Structures are given as C-alpha cells and as structure tokens.
C-alpha cells in the first residue's frame, strides 16, 4: 500500500468512525492533562480529567460533528447508515447541535451540568443502538454505519460516561457536589 493510500484510508476510518475517534482523542487529552496537572495524582484528579474531556469530546465535539454530517452531508450520512436521505437528517442534525452546545458548556462545569450533558445523548445513542439491532434483524442492514463500529460505540460510550459520572459522585463529597447556589 502506498503512503498516500494509507493516509487516505486512515482519514476515512477516523471520519467514518468519529465517535470512536473523538472518544480516543478525549482519552489522550485526559492523559496529557493528568500528567501536566502539577499536583499529586489521585483518583479524584483522574476521574475529574477523564470526565471533563469525555464530556468535551464524546458529547460536545462528537455531536457537533454529527450535526455537520447530517445537516450538510445528509446524503452521505444516510448512505453510510444504509438508509435513503430524508428531511429527517436535518432534525437529527439540529438535535445533535443541541447536545453539542450542552456538552461544550458542561465539560468544565458542575457535576449536575455534566450529568445533564451525558444523559440526553446517551439515551439517544442507546436508542439508536436498539434501532440498529432492529435494522440488522428485520432489514438485514449491515452497512458500516448501522452494524459497524458506530453500533458498538452507541453502546460503549454512554456506558463509559455513566461509569465516569458514578466514579465522580463517589470521589466528590456529596456536600460539595449538591450545594445549592444563589
């Protein structure tokens, strides 16, 4: 394989499997942030950095990319999933834009805001995974955007987010986490 072909294949893989790509990027940035923290590395710091960068990349950036793909490249996105293009692409795109806005706002904020940022997109992607299963069974749709890596990330990434939220809650005192602000 020529270097140009390898580069082209790598770019296609990264862009086609963007949920996995942004998840991995979030992990890399988290590791760098932990290493550069300048303080002693403890469980609370690790969970904080993982959760912040997870929300930023796996919720904020991922959903912004999904917005762009469904709104501006709807035919391409539909074909990748194994579906026909429809006006529904715009609706999925604008929902993703809303998730992106909340994710980018919540990434470095409170536990409650992060919980809200993770909950909506997680319900959406877990529901999408159920839809993918239905399509695999009823329509034999094994297109890469229906039965490939996207299917697995629709399950794994929300579960990872919920695990981080659970760990965050365990490592932060409940007084500090749920203190009402005026």
C-alpha positions as a printed NumPy array, in Angstrom:
array([[  0.   ,   0.   ,   0.   ],
       [  1.341,   3.403,  -0.973],
       [  1.726,   6.086,   1.736],
       [ -0.982,   8.238,   0.116],
       [ -3.382,   5.272,   0.137],
       [ -2.596,   4.592,   3.791],
       [ -3.221,   8.232,   4.691],
       [ -6.485,   8.245,   2.722],
       [ -7.63 ,   5.   ,   4.402],
       [ -6.717,   6.331,   7.857],
       [ -8.618,   9.584,   7.3  ],
       [-11.634,   7.662,   6.005],
       [-11.548,   5.356,   9.051],
       [-11.237,   8.245,  11.526],
       [-14.034,  10.259,   9.894],
       [-16.345,   7.278,   9.4  ],
       [-15.87 ,   6.134,  12.984],
       [-15.896,   9.586,  14.517],
       [-17.436,   8.507,  17.836],
       [-14.53 ,   6.152,  18.458],
       [-12.063,   8.77 ,  17.187],
       [-13.329,  11.541,  19.481],
       [-13.53 ,   9.101,  22.404],
       [ -9.886,   8.093,  21.857],
       [ -8.843,  11.74 ,  21.466],
       [-10.563,  12.526,  24.769],
       [ -8.615,   9.743,  26.478],
       [ -5.32 ,  11.028,  25.056],
       [ -6.051,  14.616,  26.112],
       [ -7.087,  13.354,  29.569],
       [ -3.789,  11.519,  29.994],
       [ -1.869,  14.639,  28.978],
       [ -3.958,  16.787,  31.36 ],
       [ -3.344,  14.348,  34.216],
       [  0.4  ,  14.289,  33.509],
       [  0.537,  18.098,  33.354],
       [ -1.623,  18.686,  36.434],
       [  1.346,  19.587,  38.599],
       [ -0.318,  18.124,  41.66 ],
       [ -0.27 ,  14.696,  43.166],
       [ -2.176,  12.267,  41.025],
       [ -5.057,  10.703,  42.909],
       [ -8.317,   9.03 ,  41.973],
       [-10.316,  12.265,  42.152],
       [ -7.955,  14.032,  39.729],
       [ -8.002,  11.137,  37.259],
       [-11.805,  10.902,  37.316],
       [-12.166,  14.691,  37.007],
       [ -9.902,  14.903,  33.947],
       [-11.462,  11.846,  32.292],
       [-14.991,  13.15 ,  32.834],
       [-14.24 ,  16.704,  31.715],
       [-12.548,  15.63 ,  28.487],
       [-15.107,  12.857,  27.887],
       [-17.913,  15.438,  28.016],
       [-15.925,  17.836,  25.821],
       [-15.015,  15.333,  23.089],
       [-17.529,  12.451,  23.289],
       [-20.513,  14.726,  23.862],
       [-19.599,  18.211,  22.624],
       [-17.292,  17.694,  19.659],
       [-18.821,  14.345,  18.616],
       [-22.328,  15.782,  18.428],
       [-21.127,  18.91 ,  16.631],
       [-19.523,  16.663,  14.005],
       [-22.776,  14.668,  13.806],
       [-24.659,  17.953,  13.271],
       [-22.365,  18.887,  10.374],
       [-22.606,  15.456,   8.774],
       [-26.401,  15.151,   8.985],
       [-27.209,  18.744,   8.019],
       [-24.589,  19.465,   5.354],
       [-23.75 ,  15.934,   4.159],
       [-27.107,  14.24 ,   4.679],
       [-26.999,  12.022,   1.597],
       [-23.537,  10.744,   2.521],
       [-24.588,  10.117,   6.141],
       [-27.774,   8.305,   5.12 ],
       [-25.903,   6.11 ,   2.637],
       [-23.322,   5.234,   5.313],
       [-26.131,   4.069,   7.611],
       [-27.774,   2.168,   4.762],
       [-30.812,   4.432,   4.538],
       [-32.301,   6.782,   1.984],
       [-31.799,  10.511,   2.508],
       [-34.764,  12.341,   4.019],
       [-35.683,  15.653,   5.661],
       [-35.272,  13.832,   8.97 ],
       [-31.496,  14.29 ,   8.532],
       [-31.935,  17.976,   9.391],
       [-33.869,  17.107,  12.549],
       [-31.22 ,  14.63 ,  13.721],
       [-28.573,  17.24 ,  12.947],
       [-30.224,  20.002,  14.934],
       [-30.797,  17.649,  17.888],
       [-27.085,  16.851,  17.742],
       [-26.294,  20.572,  17.694],
       [-28.282,  20.984,  20.911],
       [-26.414,  18.085,  22.545],
       [-23.119,  19.602,  21.36 ],
       [-23.927,  23.   ,  22.861],
       [-24.763,  21.49 ,  26.25 ],
       [-21.684,  19.236,  26.141],
       [-19.299,  22.077,  25.333],
       [-20.887,  24.239,  28.04 ],
       [-20.822,  21.461,  30.655],
       [-17.357,  19.997,  30.092],
       [-15.6  ,  22.053,  32.744],
       [-18.562,  22.875,  34.968],
       [-20.574,  21.222,  37.732],
       [-21.488,  17.59 ,  38.206],
       [-25.172,  18.372,  37.624],
       [-24.497,  20.059,  34.297],
       [-22.251,  17.187,  33.212],
       [-24.956,  14.71 ,  34.204],
       [-27.446,  16.573,  32.017],
       [-24.928,  16.715,  29.162],
       [-24.333,  12.955,  29.292],
       [-27.937,  11.855,  29.851],
       [-29.625,  13.192,  26.689],
       [-27.101,  11.969,  24.109],
       [-26.759,   8.646,  25.947],
       [-30.489,   7.988,  25.704],
       [-30.297,   8.925,  22.023],
       [-27.342,   6.649,  21.194],
       [-28.619,   3.709,  23.236],
       [-31.937,   4.099,  21.405],
       [-30.025,   4.284,  18.121],
       [-28.276,   1.01 ,  19.043],
       [-31.692,  -0.603,  19.561],
       [-32.709,   0.745,  16.159],
       [-29.533,  -0.686,  14.608],
       [-30.362,  -4.11 ,  16.051],
       [-33.88 ,  -3.865,  14.659],
       [-32.499,  -2.937,  11.23 ],
       [-29.991,  -5.807,  11.304],
       [-32.735,  -8.297,  12.146],
       [-35.651,  -7.022,  10.055],
       [-33.929,  -5.405,   7.052],
       [-30.588,  -7.27 ,   7.108],
       [-28.917,  -3.857,   7.145],
       [-25.252,  -4.492,   7.868],
       [-23.978,  -1.205,   6.416],
       [-20.92 ,   0.127,   8.299],
       [-22.955,   2.99 ,   9.775],
       [-25.572,   0.567,  11.093],
       [-23.7  ,  -2.57 ,  12.148],
       [-20.065,  -1.448,  12.317],
       [-18.061,   0.389,  14.943],
       [-20.795,   3.041,  15.261],
       [-23.174,   0.375,  16.62 ],
       [-20.698,  -0.642,  19.315],
       [-19.798,   2.935,  20.272],
       [-23.524,   3.736,  20.574],
       [-23.492,   1.261,  23.468],
       [-19.999,   1.529,  24.96 ],
       [-19.535,   5.304,  25.036],
       [-22.712,   6.082,  27.043],
       [-21.899,   3.281,  29.492],
       [-18.397,   4.736,  29.908],
       [-19.917,   8.162,  30.56 ],
       [-22.284,   6.785,  33.191],
       [-19.364,   4.966,  34.837],
       [-17.387,   8.224,  34.972],
       [-20.37 ,  10.041,  36.487],
       [-20.722,   7.315,  39.105],
       [-16.995,   7.472,  39.916],
       [-17.143,  11.259,  40.064],
       [-20.   ,  11.133,  42.513],
       [-18.107,   8.652,  44.686],
       [-14.896,  10.711,  44.712],
       [-16.553,  14.071,  45.419],
       [-18.24 ,  14.812,  48.701],
       [-21.996,  14.999,  48.347],
       [-21.995,  18.321,  50.216],
       [-19.743,  19.962,  47.657],
       [-21.499,  18.37 ,  44.714],
       [-25.075,  19.264,  45.633],
       [-24.575,  22.546,  47.447],
       [-27.3  ,  24.956,  46.305],
       [-26.028,  28.155,  44.767],
       [-27.749,  31.513,  44.928]])
